[in-house]
Amino acid sequence: DKEAFNSSYIPKNVYGYGHELYIRNVLEAIENNRRGLVEGIEGRRSLELINAIYESIETEKEIFLRFKPKKCRLGNNYEKNI
């Protein structure tokens, strides 16, 4: 625990260190009409995974990917289920 505590760091902003480089890459890809490091479908898969994790936590059920969220706060119909 002591080693983990001493090796921790505080990033200079809430987005950490990776977001700045990623956003810079996106802007350069747009400006130079080239592909970025990550295509849209990969971003979508990441969001599907994050939504599935939240849905599983809130429903206490196993979630299979390629689903549409119904109850998690990030889901499409969450407000109907409050």
PDB file with one MODEL, atoms N, CA, C and O in Angstrom:
MODEL        1
ATOM      1  N   ASP A   1       0.811  -1.185   0.000  1.00  0.00           N
ATOM      2  CA  ASP A   1       0.000   0.000   0.000  1.00  0.00           C
ATOM      3  C   ASP A   1       0.864   1.261   0.000  1.00  0.00           C
ATOM      4  O   ASP A   1       0.574   2.224  -0.710  1.00  0.00           O
ATOM      5  N   LYS A   2       1.929   1.242   0.807  1.00  0.00           N
ATOM      6  CA  LYS A   2       2.802   2.411   0.892  1.00  0.00           C
ATOM      7  C   LYS A   2       3.462   2.678  -0.458  1.00  0.00           C
ATOM      8  O   LYS A   2       3.582   3.827  -0.883  1.00  0.00           O
ATOM      9  N   GLU A   3       3.893   1.602  -1.131  1.00  0.00           N
ATOM     10  CA  GLU A   3       4.537   1.758  -2.442  1.00  0.00           C
ATOM     11  C   GLU A   3       3.555   2.345  -3.455  1.00  0.00           C
ATOM     12  O   GLU A   3       3.919   3.228  -4.232  1.00  0.00           O
ATOM     13  N   ALA A   4       2.330   1.866  -3.451  1.00  0.00           N
ATOM     14  CA  ALA A   4       1.315   2.384  -4.375  1.00  0.00           C
ATOM     15  C   ALA A   4       1.030   3.851  -4.078  1.00  0.00           C
ATOM     16  O   ALA A   4       0.919   4.659  -5.000  1.00  0.00           O
ATOM     17  N   PHE A   5       0.913   4.198  -2.813  1.00  0.00           N
ATOM     18  CA  PHE A   5       0.644   5.575  -2.433  1.00  0.00           C
ATOM     19  C   PHE A   5       1.771   6.497  -2.877  1.00  0.00           C
ATOM     20  O   PHE A   5       1.514   7.586  -3.392  1.00  0.00           O
ATOM     21  N   ASN A   6       3.005   6.077  -2.684  1.00  0.00           N
ATOM     22  CA  ASN A   6       4.151   6.903  -3.045  1.00  0.00           C
ATOM     23  C   ASN A   6       4.359   7.008  -4.553  1.00  0.00           C
ATOM     24  O   ASN A   6       4.987   7.957  -5.023  1.00  0.00           O
ATOM     25  N   SER A   7       3.847   6.056  -5.307  1.00  0.00           N
ATOM     26  CA  SER A   7       4.038   6.103  -6.758  1.00  0.00           C
ATOM     27  C   SER A   7       2.863   6.754  -7.472  1.00  0.00           C
ATOM     28  O   SER A   7       2.871   6.859  -8.699  1.00  0.00           O
ATOM     29  N   SER A   8       1.851   7.194  -6.727  1.00  0.00           N
ATOM     30  CA  SER A   8       0.707   7.832  -7.371  1.00  0.00           C
ATOM     31  C   SER A   8       1.088   9.233  -7.834  1.00  0.00           C
ATOM     32  O   SER A   8       2.100   9.792  -7.409  1.00  0.00           O
ATOM     33  N   TYR A   9       0.275   9.777  -8.694  1.00  0.00           N
ATOM     34  CA  TYR A   9       0.537  11.108  -9.223  1.00  0.00           C
ATOM     35  C   TYR A   9      -0.779  11.825  -9.445  1.00  0.00           C
ATOM     36  O   TYR A   9      -1.832  11.194  -9.542  1.00  0.00           O
ATOM     37  N   ILE A  10      -0.718  13.109  -9.522  1.00  0.00           N
ATOM     38  CA  ILE A  10      -1.905  13.911  -9.788  1.00  0.00           C
ATOM     39  C   ILE A  10      -1.716  14.554 -11.159  1.00  0.00           C
ATOM     40  O   ILE A  10      -0.810  15.367 -11.337  1.00  0.00           O
ATOM     41  N   PRO A  11      -2.555  14.202 -12.126  1.00  0.00           N
ATOM     42  CA  PRO A  11      -2.414  14.799 -13.455  1.00  0.00           C
ATOM     43  C   PRO A  11      -2.738  16.287 -13.412  1.00  0.00           C
ATOM     44  O   PRO A  11      -3.414  16.761 -12.499  1.00  0.00           O
ATOM     45  N   LYS A  12      -2.245  17.017 -14.410  1.00  0.00           N
ATOM     46  CA  LYS A  12      -2.425  18.470 -14.414  1.00  0.00           C
ATOM     47  C   LYS A  12      -3.857  18.890 -14.710  1.00  0.00           C
ATOM     48  O   LYS A  12      -4.225  20.037 -14.458  1.00  0.00           O
ATOM     49  N   ASN A  13      -4.682  17.971 -15.248  1.00  0.00           N
ATOM     50  CA  ASN A  13      -6.094  18.281 -15.437  1.00  0.00           C
ATOM     51  C   ASN A  13      -6.920  17.019 -15.237  1.00  0.00           C
ATOM     52  O   ASN A  13      -6.366  15.926 -15.115  1.00  0.00           O
ATOM     53  N   VAL A  14      -8.230  17.161 -15.203  1.00  0.00           N
ATOM     54  CA  VAL A  14      -9.106  16.031 -14.896  1.00  0.00           C
ATOM     55  C   VAL A  14      -9.097  14.959 -15.972  1.00  0.00           C
ATOM     56  O   VAL A  14      -9.544  13.839 -15.721  1.00  0.00           O
ATOM     57  N   TYR A  15      -8.606  15.267 -17.152  1.00  0.00           N
ATOM     58  CA  TYR A  15      -8.596  14.304 -18.244  1.00  0.00           C
ATOM     59  C   TYR A  15      -7.352  13.429 -18.247  1.00  0.00           C
ATOM     60  O   TYR A  15      -7.232  12.536 -19.086  1.00  0.00           O
ATOM     61  N   GLY A  16      -6.432  13.664 -17.335  1.00  0.00           N
ATOM     62  CA  GLY A  16      -5.216  12.865 -17.301  1.00  0.00           C
ATOM     63  C   GLY A  16      -4.249  13.292 -18.390  1.00  0.00           C
ATOM     64  O   GLY A  16      -4.268  14.437 -18.842  1.00  0.00           O
ATOM     65  N   TYR A  17      -3.407  12.363 -18.803  1.00  0.00           N
ATOM     66  CA  TYR A  17      -2.370  12.702 -19.776  1.00  0.00           C
ATOM     67  C   TYR A  17      -2.689  12.240 -21.187  1.00  0.00           C
ATOM     68  O   TYR A  17      -2.172  12.818 -22.143  1.00  0.00           O
ATOM     69  N   GLY A  18      -3.509  11.236 -21.351  1.00  0.00           N
ATOM     70  CA  GLY A  18      -3.758  10.680 -22.675  1.00  0.00           C
ATOM     71  C   GLY A  18      -4.700  11.483 -23.545  1.00  0.00           C
ATOM     72  O   GLY A  18      -4.591  11.445 -24.770  1.00  0.00           O
ATOM     73  N   HIS A  19      -5.622  12.207 -22.938  1.00  0.00           N
ATOM     74  CA  HIS A  19      -6.632  12.893 -23.728  1.00  0.00           C
ATOM     75  C   HIS A  19      -6.058  13.999 -24.609  1.00  0.00           C
ATOM     76  O   HIS A  19      -6.490  14.170 -25.749  1.00  0.00           O
ATOM     77  N   GLU A  20      -5.097  14.744 -24.094  1.00  0.00           N
ATOM     78  CA  GLU A  20      -4.524  15.833 -24.896  1.00  0.00           C
ATOM     79  C   GLU A  20      -3.919  15.307 -26.187  1.00  0.00           C
ATOM     80  O   GLU A  20      -4.148  15.874 -27.256  1.00  0.00           O
ATOM     81  N   LEU A  21      -3.151  14.230 -26.098  1.00  0.00           N
ATOM     82  CA  LEU A  21      -2.532  13.661 -27.296  1.00  0.00           C
ATOM     83  C   LEU A  21      -3.579  13.121 -28.254  1.00  0.00           C
ATOM     84  O   LEU A  21      -3.450  13.272 -29.468  1.00  0.00           O
ATOM     85  N   TYR A  22      -4.611  12.496 -27.717  1.00  0.00           N
ATOM     86  CA  TYR A  22      -5.669  11.952 -28.565  1.00  0.00           C
ATOM     87  C   TYR A  22      -6.406  13.074 -29.291  1.00  0.00           C
ATOM     88  O   TYR A  22      -6.623  12.987 -30.499  1.00  0.00           O
ATOM     89  N   ILE A  23      -6.790  14.116 -28.575  1.00  0.00           N
ATOM     90  CA  ILE A  23      -7.513  15.230 -29.194  1.00  0.00           C
ATOM     91  C   ILE A  23      -6.644  15.907 -30.241  1.00  0.00           C
ATOM     92  O   ILE A  23      -7.134  16.284 -31.305  1.00  0.00           O
ATOM     93  N   ARG A  24      -5.363  16.065 -29.949  1.00  0.00           N
ATOM     94  CA  ARG A  24      -4.445  16.644 -30.933  1.00  0.00           C
ATOM     95  C   ARG A  24      -4.421  15.787 -32.197  1.00  0.00           C
ATOM     96  O   ARG A  24      -4.434  16.318 -33.308  1.00  0.00           O
ATOM     97  N   ASN A  25      -4.386  14.461 -32.032  1.00  0.00           N
ATOM     98  CA  ASN A  25      -4.386  13.561 -33.180  1.00  0.00           C
ATOM     99  C   ASN A  25      -5.672  13.694 -33.989  1.00  0.00           C
ATOM    100  O   ASN A  25      -5.627  13.698 -35.219  1.00  0.00           O
ATOM    101  N   VAL A  26      -6.811  13.802 -33.319  1.00  0.00           N
ATOM    102  CA  VAL A  26      -8.091  13.965 -34.023  1.00  0.00           C
ATOM    103  C   VAL A  26      -8.073  15.242 -34.851  1.00  0.00           C
ATOM    104  O   VAL A  26      -8.456  15.232 -36.021  1.00  0.00           O
ATOM    105  N   LEU A  27      -7.633  16.329 -34.252  1.00  0.00           N
ATOM    106  CA  LEU A  27      -7.594  17.605 -34.973  1.00  0.00           C
ATOM    107  C   LEU A  27      -6.646  17.550 -36.168  1.00  0.00           C
ATOM    108  O   LEU A  27      -6.975  18.051 -37.243  1.00  0.00           O
ATOM    109  N   GLU A  28      -5.479  16.949 -35.988  1.00  0.00           N
ATOM    110  CA  GLU A  28      -4.530  16.827 -37.098  1.00  0.00           C
ATOM    111  C   GLU A  28      -5.089  15.945 -38.208  1.00  0.00           C
ATOM    112  O   GLU A  28      -4.866  16.221 -39.386  1.00  0.00           O
ATOM    113  N   ALA A  29      -5.807  14.899 -37.849  1.00  0.00           N
ATOM    114  CA  ALA A  29      -6.413  14.021 -38.856  1.00  0.00           C
ATOM    115  C   ALA A  29      -7.449  14.783 -39.664  1.00  0.00           C
ATOM    116  O   ALA A  29      -7.516  14.633 -40.884  1.00  0.00           O
ATOM    117  N   ILE A  30      -8.256  15.598 -39.000  1.00  0.00           N
ATOM    118  CA  ILE A  30      -9.264  16.396 -39.708  1.00  0.00           C
ATOM    119  C   ILE A  30      -8.591  17.415 -40.609  1.00  0.00           C
ATOM    120  O   ILE A  30      -8.955  17.551 -41.777  1.00  0.00           O
ATOM    121  N   GLU A  31      -7.614  18.128 -40.075  1.00  0.00           N
ATOM    122  CA  GLU A  31      -6.927  19.165 -40.850  1.00  0.00           C
ATOM    123  C   GLU A  31      -6.193  18.601 -42.058  1.00  0.00           C
ATOM    124  O   GLU A  31      -6.110  19.263 -43.092  1.00  0.00           O
ATOM    125  N   ASN A  32      -5.661  17.390 -41.946  1.00  0.00           N
ATOM    126  CA  ASN A  32      -4.864  16.796 -43.022  1.00  0.00           C
ATOM    127  C   ASN A  32      -5.620  15.726 -43.809  1.00  0.00           C
ATOM    128  O   ASN A  32      -5.030  15.010 -44.617  1.00  0.00           O
ATOM    129  N   ASN A  33      -6.924  15.622 -43.569  1.00  0.00           N
ATOM    130  CA  ASN A  33      -7.779  14.680 -44.290  1.00  0.00           C
ATOM    131  C   ASN A  33      -7.212  13.254 -44.274  1.00  0.00           C
ATOM    132  O   ASN A  33      -7.085  12.607 -45.314  1.00  0.00           O
ATOM    133  N   ARG A  34      -6.880  12.791 -43.083  1.00  0.00           N
ATOM    134  CA  ARG A  34      -6.370  11.427 -42.937  1.00  0.00           C
ATOM    135  C   ARG A  34      -7.085  10.742 -41.782  1.00  0.00           C
ATOM    136  O   ARG A  34      -7.795  11.381 -41.005  1.00  0.00           O
ATOM    137  N   ARG A  35      -6.887   9.445 -41.684  1.00  0.00           N
ATOM    138  CA  ARG A  35      -7.508   8.679 -40.609  1.00  0.00           C
ATOM    139  C   ARG A  35      -6.843   8.991 -39.273  1.00  0.00           C
ATOM    140  O   ARG A  35      -5.647   9.275 -39.205  1.00  0.00           O
ATOM    141  N   GLY A  36      -7.639   8.931 -38.221  1.00  0.00           N
ATOM    142  CA  GLY A  36      -7.119   9.123 -36.878  1.00  0.00           C
ATOM    143  C   GLY A  36      -6.594   7.811 -36.313  1.00  0.00           C
ATOM    144  O   GLY A  36      -6.645   6.773 -36.973  1.00  0.00           O
ATOM    145  N   LEU A  37      -6.098   7.869 -35.106  1.00  0.00           N
ATOM    146  CA  LEU A  37      -5.595   6.664 -34.442  1.00  0.00           C
ATOM    147  C   LEU A  37      -6.710   5.664 -34.163  1.00  0.00           C
ATOM    148  O   LEU A  37      -6.493   4.453 -34.203  1.00  0.00           O
ATOM    149  N   VAL A  38      -7.896   6.174 -33.884  1.00  0.00           N
ATOM    150  CA  VAL A  38      -9.035   5.323 -33.550  1.00  0.00           C
ATOM    151  C   VAL A  38     -10.195   5.699 -34.452  1.00  0.00           C
ATOM    152  O   VAL A  38     -10.539   6.875 -34.573  1.00  0.00           O
ATOM    153  N   GLU A  39     -10.795   4.707 -35.082  1.00  0.00           N
ATOM    154  CA  GLU A  39     -11.958   4.940 -35.935  1.00  0.00           C
ATOM    155  C   GLU A  39     -13.223   4.993 -35.079  1.00  0.00           C
ATOM    156  O   GLU A  39     -13.221   4.538 -33.935  1.00  0.00           O
ATOM    157  N   GLY A  40     -14.272   5.534 -35.619  1.00  0.00           N
ATOM    158  CA  GLY A  40     -15.524   5.704 -34.886  1.00  0.00           C
ATOM    159  C   GLY A  40     -16.079   4.424 -34.305  1.00  0.00           C
ATOM    160  O   GLY A  40     -16.592   4.429 -33.186  1.00  0.00           O
ATOM    161  N   ILE A  41     -15.988   3.326 -35.038  1.00  0.00           N
ATOM    162  CA  ILE A  41     -16.544   2.065 -34.550  1.00  0.00           C
ATOM    163  C   ILE A  41     -15.839   1.604 -33.277  1.00  0.00           C
ATOM    164  O   ILE A  41     -16.470   1.012 -32.401  1.00  0.00           O
ATOM    165  N   GLU A  42     -14.540   1.869 -33.169  1.00  0.00           N
ATOM    166  CA  GLU A  42     -13.815   1.502 -31.947  1.00  0.00           C
ATOM    167  C   GLU A  42     -14.283   2.346 -30.767  1.00  0.00           C
ATOM    168  O   GLU A  42     -14.424   1.842 -29.653  1.00  0.00           O
ATOM    169  N   GLY A  43     -14.523   3.623 -31.014  1.00  0.00           N
ATOM    170  CA  GLY A  43     -15.064   4.472 -29.956  1.00  0.00           C
ATOM    171  C   GLY A  43     -16.430   3.990 -29.504  1.00  0.00           C
ATOM    172  O   GLY A  43     -16.745   3.992 -28.314  1.00  0.00           O
ATOM    173  N   ARG A  44     -17.233   3.576 -30.472  1.00  0.00           N
ATOM    174  CA  ARG A  44     -18.567   3.059 -30.153  1.00  0.00           C
ATOM    175  C   ARG A  44     -18.469   1.799 -29.299  1.00  0.00           C
ATOM    176  O   ARG A  44     -19.229   1.636 -28.344  1.00  0.00           O
ATOM    177  N   ARG A  45     -17.554   0.926 -29.630  1.00  0.00           N
ATOM    178  CA  ARG A  45     -17.376  -0.301 -28.835  1.00  0.00           C
ATOM    179  C   ARG A  45     -16.984   0.028 -27.396  1.00  0.00           C
ATOM    180  O   ARG A  45     -17.448  -0.616 -26.455  1.00  0.00           O
ATOM    181  N   SER A  46     -16.131   1.028 -27.236  1.00  0.00           N
ATOM    182  CA  SER A  46     -15.742   1.440 -25.880  1.00  0.00           C
ATOM    183  C   SER A  46     -16.948   1.938 -25.098  1.00  0.00           C
ATOM    184  O   SER A  46     -17.124   1.592 -23.930  1.00  0.00           O
ATOM    185  N   LEU A  47     -17.777   2.750 -25.744  1.00  0.00           N
ATOM    186  CA  LEU A  47     -18.974   3.258 -25.070  1.00  0.00           C
ATOM    187  C   LEU A  47     -19.951   2.136 -24.743  1.00  0.00           C
ATOM    188  O   LEU A  47     -20.577   2.148 -23.683  1.00  0.00           O
ATOM    189  N   GLU A  48     -20.086   1.170 -25.642  1.00  0.00           N
ATOM    190  CA  GLU A  48     -20.956   0.026 -25.366  1.00  0.00           C
ATOM    191  C   GLU A  48     -20.464  -0.735 -24.135  1.00  0.00           C
ATOM    192  O   GLU A  48     -21.264  -1.152 -23.298  1.00  0.00           O
ATOM    193  N   LEU A  49     -19.163  -0.910 -24.030  1.00  0.00           N
ATOM    194  CA  LEU A  49     -18.601  -1.609 -22.878  1.00  0.00           C
ATOM    195  C   LEU A  49     -18.852  -0.826 -21.592  1.00  0.00           C
ATOM    196  O   LEU A  49     -19.263  -1.406 -20.586  1.00  0.00           O
ATOM    197  N   ILE A  50     -18.609   0.476 -21.613  1.00  0.00           N
ATOM    198  CA  ILE A  50     -18.825   1.307 -20.428  1.00  0.00           C
ATOM    199  C   ILE A  50     -20.293   1.279 -20.018  1.00  0.00           C
ATOM    200  O   ILE A  50     -20.607   1.135 -18.837  1.00  0.00           O
ATOM    201  N   ASN A  51     -21.203   1.417 -21.001  1.00  0.00           N
ATOM    202  CA  ASN A  51     -22.632   1.354 -20.698  1.00  0.00           C
ATOM    203  C   ASN A  51     -23.013   0.004 -20.106  1.00  0.00           C
ATOM    204  O   ASN A  51     -23.815  -0.060 -19.174  1.00  0.00           O
ATOM    205  N   ALA A  52     -22.449  -1.073 -20.638  1.00  0.00           N
ATOM    206  CA  ALA A  52     -22.745  -2.415 -20.126  1.00  0.00           C
ATOM    207  C   ALA A  52     -22.271  -2.562 -18.683  1.00  0.00           C
ATOM    208  O   ALA A  52     -22.952  -3.183 -17.867  1.00  0.00           O
ATOM    209  N   ILE A  53     -21.125  -2.003 -18.370  1.00  0.00           N
ATOM    210  CA  ILE A  53     -20.607  -2.062 -16.999  1.00  0.00           C
ATOM    211  C   ILE A  53     -21.559  -1.346 -16.046  1.00  0.00           C
ATOM    212  O   ILE A  53     -21.912  -1.888 -14.998  1.00  0.00           O
ATOM    213  N   TYR A  54     -21.978  -0.124 -16.406  1.00  0.00           N
ATOM    214  CA  TYR A  54     -22.915   0.613 -15.559  1.00  0.00           C
ATOM    215  C   TYR A  54     -24.240  -0.132 -15.417  1.00  0.00           C
ATOM    216  O   TYR A  54     -24.786  -0.234 -14.318  1.00  0.00           O
ATOM    217  N   GLU A  55     -24.753  -0.650 -16.526  1.00  0.00           N
ATOM    218  CA  GLU A  55     -26.018  -1.388 -16.496  1.00  0.00           C
ATOM    219  C   GLU A  55     -25.906  -2.601 -15.573  1.00  0.00           C
ATOM    220  O   GLU A  55     -26.823  -2.873 -14.799  1.00  0.00           O
ATOM    221  N   SER A  56     -24.802  -3.325 -15.647  1.00  0.00           N
ATOM    222  CA  SER A  56     -24.594  -4.504 -14.816  1.00  0.00           C
ATOM    223  C   SER A  56     -24.535  -4.133 -13.336  1.00  0.00           C
ATOM    224  O   SER A  56     -25.106  -4.825 -12.493  1.00  0.00           O
ATOM    225  N   ILE A  57     -23.851  -3.052 -13.033  1.00  0.00           N
ATOM    226  CA  ILE A  57     -23.752  -2.602 -11.641  1.00  0.00           C
ATOM    227  C   ILE A  57     -25.125  -2.230 -11.101  1.00  0.00           C
ATOM    228  O   ILE A  57     -25.494  -2.630  -9.997  1.00  0.00           O
ATOM    229  N   GLU A  58     -25.882  -1.462 -11.884  1.00  0.00           N
ATOM    230  CA  GLU A  58     -27.162  -0.957 -11.391  1.00  0.00           C
ATOM    231  C   GLU A  58     -28.256  -2.017 -11.364  1.00  0.00           C
ATOM    232  O   GLU A  58     -29.172  -1.930 -10.547  1.00  0.00           O
ATOM    233  N   THR A  59     -28.180  -3.008 -12.234  1.00  0.00           N
ATOM    234  CA  THR A  59     -29.207  -4.054 -12.263  1.00  0.00           C
ATOM    235  C   THR A  59     -28.762  -5.328 -11.554  1.00  0.00           C
ATOM    236  O   THR A  59     -29.567  -6.224 -11.303  1.00  0.00           O
ATOM    237  N   GLU A  60     -27.464  -5.398 -11.234  1.00  0.00           N
ATOM    238  CA  GLU A  60     -26.860  -6.594 -10.636  1.00  0.00           C
ATOM    239  C   GLU A  60     -27.109  -7.825 -11.502  1.00  0.00           C
ATOM    240  O   GLU A  60     -27.364  -8.918 -10.995  1.00  0.00           O
ATOM    241  N   LYS A  61     -27.032  -7.627 -12.813  1.00  0.00           N
ATOM    242  CA  LYS A  61     -27.229  -8.721 -13.764  1.00  0.00           C
ATOM    243  C   LYS A  61     -26.069  -8.766 -14.745  1.00  0.00           C
ATOM    244  O   LYS A  61     -25.386  -7.770 -14.984  1.00  0.00           O
ATOM    245  N   GLU A  62     -25.867  -9.958 -15.306  1.00  0.00           N
ATOM    246  CA  GLU A  62     -24.867 -10.127 -16.354  1.00  0.00           C
ATOM    247  C   GLU A  62     -25.390  -9.459 -17.624  1.00  0.00           C
ATOM    248  O   GLU A  62     -26.553  -9.626 -17.990  1.00  0.00           O
ATOM    249  N   ILE A  63     -24.530  -8.713 -18.280  1.00  0.00           N
ATOM    250  CA  ILE A  63     -24.906  -8.005 -19.501  1.00  0.00           C
ATOM    251  C   ILE A  63     -24.081  -8.555 -20.655  1.00  0.00           C
ATOM    252  O   ILE A  63     -22.869  -8.744 -20.545  1.00  0.00           O
ATOM    253  N   PHE A  64     -24.755  -8.801 -21.743  1.00  0.00           N
ATOM    254  CA  PHE A  64     -24.079  -9.259 -22.948  1.00  0.00           C
ATOM    255  C   PHE A  64     -23.953  -8.075 -23.896  1.00  0.00           C
ATOM    256  O   PHE A  64     -24.906  -7.317 -24.077  1.00  0.00           O
ATOM    257  N   LEU A  65     -22.800  -7.918 -24.489  1.00  0.00           N
ATOM    258  CA  LEU A  65     -22.583  -6.769 -25.364  1.00  0.00           C
ATOM    259  C   LEU A  65     -23.447  -6.858 -26.609  1.00  0.00           C
ATOM    260  O   LEU A  65     -23.993  -7.914 -26.930  1.00  0.00           O
ATOM    261  N   ARG A  66     -23.561  -5.746 -27.300  1.00  0.00           N
ATOM    262  CA  ARG A  66     -24.483  -5.500 -28.408  1.00  0.00           C
ATOM    263  C   ARG A  66     -25.895  -5.389 -27.836  1.00  0.00           C
ATOM    264  O   ARG A  66     -26.841  -5.992 -28.342  1.00  0.00           O
ATOM    265  N   PHE A  67     -26.008  -4.605 -26.773  1.00  0.00           N
ATOM    266  CA  PHE A  67     -27.296  -4.356 -26.144  1.00  0.00           C
ATOM    267  C   PHE A  67     -27.556  -2.858 -26.150  1.00  0.00           C
ATOM    268  O   PHE A  67     -26.636  -2.063 -26.338  1.00  0.00           O
ATOM    269  N   LYS A  68     -28.805  -2.478 -25.947  1.00  0.00           N
ATOM    270  CA  LYS A  68     -29.161  -1.071 -25.807  1.00  0.00           C
ATOM    271  C   LYS A  68     -29.489  -0.837 -24.340  1.00  0.00           C
ATOM    272  O   LYS A  68     -30.381  -1.494 -23.804  1.00  0.00           O
ATOM    273  N   PRO A  69     -28.792   0.084 -23.673  1.00  0.00           N
ATOM    274  CA  PRO A  69     -29.025   0.320 -22.254  1.00  0.00           C
ATOM    275  C   PRO A  69     -30.468   0.742 -21.992  1.00  0.00           C
ATOM    276  O   PRO A  69     -31.060   1.479 -22.781  1.00  0.00           O
ATOM    277  N   LYS A  70     -31.027   0.271 -20.884  1.00  0.00           N
ATOM    278  CA  LYS A  70     -32.399   0.613 -20.526  1.00  0.00           C
ATOM    279  C   LYS A  70     -32.493   1.303 -19.175  1.00  0.00           C
ATOM    280  O   LYS A  70     -33.358   2.155 -18.972  1.00  0.00           O
ATOM    281  N   LYS A  71     -31.610   0.943 -18.247  1.00  0.00           N
ATOM    282  CA  LYS A  71     -31.757   1.462 -16.895  1.00  0.00           C
ATOM    283  C   LYS A  71     -30.575   2.277 -16.390  1.00  0.00           C
ATOM    284  O   LYS A  71     -30.720   3.001 -15.405  1.00  0.00           O
ATOM    285  N   CYS A  72     -29.430   2.189 -17.019  1.00  0.00           N
ATOM    286  CA  CYS A  72     -28.280   2.925 -16.485  1.00  0.00           C
ATOM    287  C   CYS A  72     -28.418   4.410 -16.797  1.00  0.00           C
ATOM    288  O   CYS A  72     -29.112   4.793 -17.739  1.00  0.00           O
ATOM    289  N   ARG A  73     -27.772   5.218 -16.026  1.00  0.00           N
ATOM    290  CA  ARG A  73     -27.871   6.669 -16.187  1.00  0.00           C
ATOM    291  C   ARG A  73     -27.444   7.136 -17.569  1.00  0.00           C
ATOM    292  O   ARG A  73     -27.900   8.174 -18.049  1.00  0.00           O
ATOM    293  N   LEU A  74     -26.572   6.371 -18.205  1.00  0.00           N
ATOM    294  CA  LEU A  74     -26.133   6.730 -19.544  1.00  0.00           C
ATOM    295  C   LEU A  74     -27.027   6.115 -20.610  1.00  0.00           C
ATOM    296  O   LEU A  74     -26.810   6.331 -21.803  1.00  0.00           O
ATOM    297  N   GLY A  75     -28.021   5.356 -20.194  1.00  0.00           N
ATOM    298  CA  GLY A  75     -28.884   4.655 -21.134  1.00  0.00           C
ATOM    299  C   GLY A  75     -29.910   5.555 -21.795  1.00  0.00           C
ATOM    300  O   GLY A  75     -30.173   6.666 -21.332  1.00  0.00           O
ATOM    301  N   ASN A  76     -30.485   5.064 -22.880  1.00  0.00           N
ATOM    302  CA  ASN A  76     -31.447   5.825 -23.668  1.00  0.00           C
ATOM    303  C   ASN A  76     -32.740   6.118 -22.921  1.00  0.00           C
ATOM    304  O   ASN A  76     -33.291   7.210 -23.061  1.00  0.00           O
ATOM    305  N   ASN A  77     -33.235   5.175 -22.136  1.00  0.00           N
ATOM    306  CA  ASN A  77     -34.555   5.310 -21.534  1.00  0.00           C
ATOM    307  C   ASN A  77     -34.511   5.385 -20.016  1.00  0.00           C
ATOM    308  O   ASN A  77     -35.493   5.054 -19.351  1.00  0.00           O
ATOM    309  N   TYR A  78     -33.404   5.809 -19.470  1.00  0.00           N
ATOM    310  CA  TYR A  78     -33.269   5.811 -18.012  1.00  0.00           C
ATOM    311  C   TYR A  78     -34.349   6.658 -17.350  1.00  0.00           C
ATOM    312  O   TYR A  78     -34.901   6.256 -16.325  1.00  0.00           O
ATOM    313  N   GLU A  79     -34.665   7.835 -17.920  1.00  0.00           N
ATOM    314  CA  GLU A  79     -35.623   8.737 -17.291  1.00  0.00           C
ATOM    315  C   GLU A  79     -37.014   8.107 -17.180  1.00  0.00           C
ATOM    316  O   GLU A  79     -37.778   8.481 -16.290  1.00  0.00           O
ATOM    317  N   LYS A  80     -37.360   7.169 -18.051  1.00  0.00           N
ATOM    318  CA  LYS A  80     -38.657   6.497 -17.995  1.00  0.00           C
ATOM    319  C   LYS A  80     -38.730   5.524 -16.830  1.00  0.00           C
ATOM    320  O   LYS A  80     -39.823   5.165 -16.392  1.00  0.00           O
ATOM    321  N   ASN A  81     -37.586   5.094 -16.326  1.00  0.00           N
ATOM    322  CA  ASN A  81     -37.540   4.063 -15.292  1.00  0.00           C
ATOM    323  C   ASN A  81     -37.295   4.612 -13.894  1.00  0.00           C
ATOM    324  O   ASN A  81     -37.104   3.841 -12.953  1.00  0.00           O
ATOM    325  N   ILE A  82     -37.298   5.908 -13.746  1.00  0.00           N
ATOM    326  CA  ILE A  82     -37.016   6.503 -12.428  1.00  0.00           C
ATOM    327  C   ILE A  82     -38.250   6.396 -11.551  1.00  0.00           C
ATOM    328  O   ILE A  82     -38.230   6.836 -10.402  1.00  0.00           O
TER     329      ILE A  82
ENDMDL
END
